[in-house]
Amino acid sequence: MKTAIVTGGCRGIGLAATRIFLEQGWAVAVVDRDRDELHRACAPLENVLPIQADISDPQAAQGMVRPVAERFGRVDALVNNAGVALFSPAGQTGFEQWREVMATNLDGVFLCTQAAVPELARTRGAIVNIASISGLRASTLRVAYGTSKAAVIHLTKQFAAELGEQGIRVNCVAPGPVKTKLAAAVHAPEIIAAYYDAIPLNRYGEAHEIAEAIVFLCSDKASFITGQTLAVDGGFDATGVGLPALRRQDPPD
């Protein structure tokens, strides 16, 4: 049975990916630092191993792989999904806030990847890192978050270049705005309307839509894809600036 490790896997995109892996016959190790939510999410699921760990801690990241290999006998995929968000003006973002974001969003990807490589080399497995559309295009209030995700996109290429000879593929998914409880809580109606205006598909994405891309990139169907970043964003990154108004105009005769 193929086995995936999904960090930040007890809610949102991570939990959606976990469920799709399970539907496709995989086993999943779900890693999260929130012990209560971790066990609540995993309790109704079969072929799941909950692991409580803070992936920004080098020892915790290194220690998460062994119990997975012992329980399931193999590791075929690592999904580096765990992340934290911080939205604040660049001039008002403190260094401690900056480091908190970098520790999880960037250091965690680096540490977990290093930890999983020996097992992934045995299975010629895959790594999928979760970045963000904010790593592809700058936006207000995202000096730490956007920078961390841009770094993840480049880190993906670095690992892809070096791990390919071991048969390990490394790719990245960059979600656009996604319908989550967090987005519903922090996005005012005018912000939601502005996003809808800017996205060609005129809606937020669903967690399961992002998860489908993740699982695809981990699968044999993506066997010759590595070093790539797939924006799952409804066309948000493709449209640039100013196109919503143009799209509403009648086409020329």
Secondary structure in CASP SS format (residue, H / E / C, confidence):
PFRMAT SS
TARGET T0000
AUTHOR 0000-0000-0000
METHOD secondary structure of the structure
MODEL  1
M C 1.00
K C 1.00
T E 1.00
A E 1.00
I E 1.00
V E 1.00
T E 1.00
G C 1.00
G C 1.00
C C 1.00
R C 1.00
G H 1.00
I H 1.00
G H 1.00
L H 1.00
A H 1.00
A H 1.00
T H 1.00
R H 1.00
I H 1.00
F H 1.00
L H 1.00
E H 1.00
Q C 1.00
G C 1.00
W C 1.00
A E 1.00
V E 1.00
A E 1.00
V E 1.00
V E 1.00
D E 1.00
R C 1.00
D C 1.00
R H 1.00
D H 1.00
E H 1.00
L H 1.00
H H 1.00
R H 1.00
A H 1.00
C H 1.00
A C 1.00
P C 1.00
L C 1.00
E C 1.00
N C 1.00
V E 1.00
L E 1.00
P E 1.00
I E 1.00
Q E 1.00
A C 1.00
D C 1.00
I C 1.00
S C 1.00
D C 1.00
P H 1.00
Q H 1.00
A H 1.00
A H 1.00
Q H 1.00
G H 1.00
M C 1.00
V H 1.00
R H 1.00
P H 1.00
V H 1.00
A H 1.00
E H 1.00
R H 1.00
F H 1.00
G C 1.00
R C 1.00
V C 1.00
D C 1.00
A E 1.00
L E 1.00
V E 1.00
N E 1.00
N C 1.00
A C 1.00
G C 1.00
V C 1.00
A C 1.00
L C 1.00
F C 1.00
S E 1.00
P C 1.00
A H 1.00
G H 1.00
Q H 1.00
T C 1.00
G C 1.00
F H 1.00
E H 1.00
Q H 1.00
W H 1.00
R H 1.00
E H 1.00
V H 1.00
M H 1.00
A H 1.00
T H 1.00
N H 1.00
L H 1.00
D H 1.00
G H 1.00
V H 1.00
F H 1.00
L H 1.00
C H 1.00
T H 1.00
Q H 1.00
A H 1.00
A H 1.00
V H 1.00
P H 1.00
E H 1.00
L H 1.00
A H 1.00
R H 1.00
T H 1.00
R C 1.00
G C 1.00
A E 1.00
I E 1.00
V E 1.00
N E 1.00
I E 1.00
A C 1.00
S C 1.00
I H 1.00
S H 1.00
G H 1.00
L C 1.00
R C 1.00
A C 1.00
S C 1.00
T C 1.00
L C 1.00
R E 1.00
V H 1.00
A H 1.00
Y H 1.00
G H 1.00
T H 1.00
S H 1.00
K H 1.00
A H 1.00
A H 1.00
V H 1.00
I H 1.00
H H 1.00
L H 1.00
T H 1.00
K H 1.00
Q H 1.00
F H 1.00
A H 1.00
A H 1.00
E H 1.00
L H 1.00
G H 1.00
E H 1.00
Q H 1.00
G C 1.00
I C 1.00
R E 1.00
V E 1.00
N E 1.00
C E 1.00
V E 1.00
A E 1.00
P E 1.00
G C 1.00
P C 1.00
V E 1.00
K E 1.00
T C 1.00
K H 1.00
L H 1.00
A H 1.00
A H 1.00
A H 1.00
V H 1.00
H C 1.00
A C 1.00
P H 1.00
E H 1.00
I H 1.00
I H 1.00
A H 1.00
A H 1.00
Y H 1.00
Y H 1.00
D H 1.00
A H 1.00
I C 1.00
P C 1.00
L C 1.00
N C 1.00
R C 1.00
Y C 1.00
G E 1.00
E E 1.00
A H 1.00
H H 1.00
E H 1.00
I H 1.00
A H 1.00
E H 1.00
A H 1.00
I H 1.00
V H 1.00
F H 1.00
L H 1.00
C H 1.00
S C 1.00
D H 1.00
K H 1.00
A H 1.00
S C 1.00
F C 1.00
I C 1.00
T C 1.00
G C 1.00
Q C 1.00
T E 1.00
L E 1.00
A E 1.00
V E 1.00
D C 1.00
G C 1.00
G C 1.00
F C 1.00
D H 1.00
A H 1.00
T H 1.00
G C 1.00
V C 1.00
G C 1.00
L H 1.00
P H 1.00
A H 1.00
L H 1.00
R H 1.00
R H 1.00
Q C 1.00
D C 1.00
P C 1.00
P C 1.00
D C 1.00
END
